[in-house]
Amino acid sequence: MDKVATKAPSKGSATTTALQMGLMLFLLTRLGAFVFGAWWGATAVPALRAFLQGAQIPNVEVTLDRILGLALFPFNMAILVVLAPLFGWWIYSRVDKARQDVVGWLGALIFSVFDAVISLVFAGIEQHLGYVVTLIPLLIGEGIIILWVMFFMGIGFNLAKLFKAPL
């Protein structure tokens, strides 16, 4: 048998399931970034501010913002490395076989669309953090994120197949 013993696969449309998956992945990454930012503000900012003021950097606040901006991108990619396999495992466990590919790719696309929208909405703040926000690199970056998510979802999918364990 190649099936995992779980509840019956979801009966909703592939689009609805993918929308739920993409939104949940997006919300979890944003929640992680919020928690990271809160810890950043509580623990790292006072020490960095004192260090930068001691080094007599002329614009300490802008420097702190840029350091945070540079730290958030790898942090978000790390969150995706942890969450995407779990979503792949969930797709294998809960979505019927005929819809698994559609749900995975469409969910990654939905995540990427929301990520692009939030990037465009907050483009001014992101430029203040040191990012350059232009359309073509944004689209290329979102394409890379879709492949990143799908690669790690595939790992979770294959682990579910290997262990035949539901999630």
C-alpha positions as CSV (number, residue, x, y, z in Angstrom):
1,M,0.0,0.0,0.0
2,D,1.2,3.5,-0.8
3,K,-1.4,5.3,1.3
4,V,-1.1,6.8,4.7
5,A,-3.8,5.7,7.2
6,T,-5.6,8.9,8.0
7,K,-9.0,10.5,7.8
8,A,-10.6,10.5,4.4
9,P,-8.9,13.0,2.0
10,S,-10.4,16.4,1.9
11,K,-13.4,16.8,-0.4
12,G,-13.1,20.5,-1.2
13,S,-11.8,21.9,-4.4
14,A,-8.0,21.9,-5.0
15,T,-8.2,25.7,-5.2
16,T,-9.8,26.1,-1.8
17,T,-7.3,23.6,-0.2
18,A,-4.4,25.4,-1.9
19,L,-5.7,28.8,-0.8
20,Q,-6.0,27.6,2.8
21,M,-2.5,26.1,2.6
22,G,-0.9,29.2,1.0
23,L,-2.6,31.5,3.5
24,M,-1.6,29.4,6.5
25,L,2.0,29.2,5.3
26,F,2.0,33.0,4.8
27,L,0.5,33.7,8.2
28,L,2.9,31.4,10.0
29,T,6.0,33.0,8.3
30,R,4.7,36.4,9.2
31,L,4.0,35.3,12.8
32,G,7.6,34.0,13.0
33,A,8.9,37.3,11.6
34,F,6.9,39.2,14.2
35,V,8.2,37.1,17.1
36,F,11.7,37.4,15.7
37,G,11.3,41.2,15.4
38,A,10.0,41.4,19.0
39,W,13.0,39.4,20.3
40,W,15.3,41.5,18.1
41,G,13.9,44.7,19.7
42,A,14.0,43.3,23.2
43,T,17.5,41.7,23.2
44,A,19.7,42.8,20.3
45,V,18.7,46.4,19.7
46,P,19.9,47.9,23.0
47,A,23.3,46.2,22.8
48,L,23.7,47.1,19.1
49,R,22.6,50.7,19.7
50,A,25.2,51.1,22.5
51,F,27.8,49.5,20.2
52,L,27.0,51.7,17.3
53,Q,26.9,54.8,19.4
54,G,30.3,53.9,20.9
55,A,31.6,53.5,17.4
56,Q,30.2,57.0,16.6
57,I,28.1,55.9,13.6
58,P,26.2,59.0,12.5
59,N,22.8,57.5,11.9
60,V,22.4,54.7,14.4
61,E,18.6,54.1,13.8
62,V,19.0,53.7,10.1
63,T,21.9,51.3,10.6
64,L,19.8,49.2,13.1
65,D,16.9,49.1,10.6
66,R,19.2,47.9,7.8
67,I,20.7,45.2,10.1
68,L,17.2,44.0,10.9
69,G,16.3,44.0,7.2
70,L,19.3,41.9,6.4
71,A,18.5,39.4,9.2
72,L,14.8,39.0,8.3
73,F,15.3,37.5,4.8
74,P,17.4,34.5,5.9
75,F,15.2,34.1,8.9
76,N,12.0,33.8,6.7
77,M,13.8,31.3,4.4
78,A,14.7,29.3,7.4
79,I,11.1,29.3,8.6
80,L,10.1,28.0,5.1
81,V,12.7,25.2,5.4
82,V,10.9,24.1,8.6
83,L,7.3,24.6,7.6
84,A,7.3,23.5,4.0
85,P,8.1,19.8,4.7
86,L,5.3,19.8,7.2
87,F,2.9,21.2,4.6
88,G,4.1,18.6,2.1
89,W,3.5,15.9,4.6
90,W,0.1,17.3,5.3
91,I,-0.7,17.3,1.5
92,Y,0.3,13.7,1.2
93,S,-1.7,12.7,4.3
94,R,-4.9,14.7,3.7
95,V,-5.3,15.4,0.0
96,D,-6.4,12.8,-2.5
97,K,-3.7,11.7,-4.9
98,A,-5.2,13.3,-8.0
99,R,-5.1,16.8,-6.4
100,Q,-1.8,16.7,-4.6
101,D,0.3,18.3,-7.3
102,V,-2.3,21.1,-7.9
103,V,-2.6,21.8,-4.2
104,G,1.2,22.0,-3.7
105,W,2.0,24.2,-6.7
106,L,-1.1,26.4,-6.3
107,G,-0.5,26.8,-2.5
108,A,3.2,27.8,-3.2
109,L,2.0,30.3,-5.8
110,I,-0.6,31.8,-3.4
111,F,2.0,32.1,-0.7
112,S,4.3,33.9,-3.2
113,V,1.5,36.2,-4.4
114,F,0.7,37.3,-0.8
115,D,4.5,37.7,-0.2
116,A,4.8,39.9,-3.3
117,V,1.8,42.0,-2.4
118,I,3.1,42.6,1.1
119,S,6.5,43.5,-0.4
120,L,4.8,46.1,-2.7
121,V,2.6,47.5,0.0
122,F,5.5,48.0,2.3
123,A,8.1,48.9,-0.4
124,G,8.9,52.2,1.2
125,I,9.7,50.6,4.6
126,E,11.7,47.9,2.8
127,Q,13.8,50.5,1.0
128,H,14.4,52.1,4.3
129,L,15.6,48.7,5.6
130,G,18.1,48.5,2.8
131,Y,16.2,46.5,0.2
132,V,15.7,47.7,-3.4
133,V,12.2,46.9,-4.5
134,T,11.7,46.7,-8.3
135,L,9.2,44.6,-10.2
136,I,11.4,42.2,-12.3
137,P,13.8,41.2,-9.4
138,L,10.7,40.8,-7.2
139,L,9.1,38.4,-9.7
140,I,12.3,36.4,-10.1
141,G,12.7,36.3,-6.3
142,E,9.1,35.1,-5.9
143,G,9.8,32.4,-8.5
144,I,12.8,31.2,-6.5
145,I,10.6,31.2,-3.3
146,I,8.0,29.0,-5.1
147,L,10.8,26.5,-6.1
148,W,12.2,26.7,-2.6
149,V,8.8,25.9,-1.0
150,M,8.1,23.1,-3.5
151,F,11.6,21.6,-2.9
152,F,11.1,21.4,0.8
153,M,7.4,20.4,0.5
154,G,8.7,17.5,-1.6
155,I,11.0,16.4,1.2
156,G,8.0,16.3,3.6
157,F,5.9,14.5,0.9
158,N,8.6,11.9,0.5
159,L,9.1,11.5,4.2
160,A,5.4,10.8,4.5
161,K,5.6,8.2,1.8
162,L,8.6,6.6,3.4
163,F,7.2,6.4,7.0
164,K,3.6,6.1,6.0
165,A,2.7,8.2,9.0
166,P,-0.1,10.8,9.0
167,L,0.2,14.4,9.9
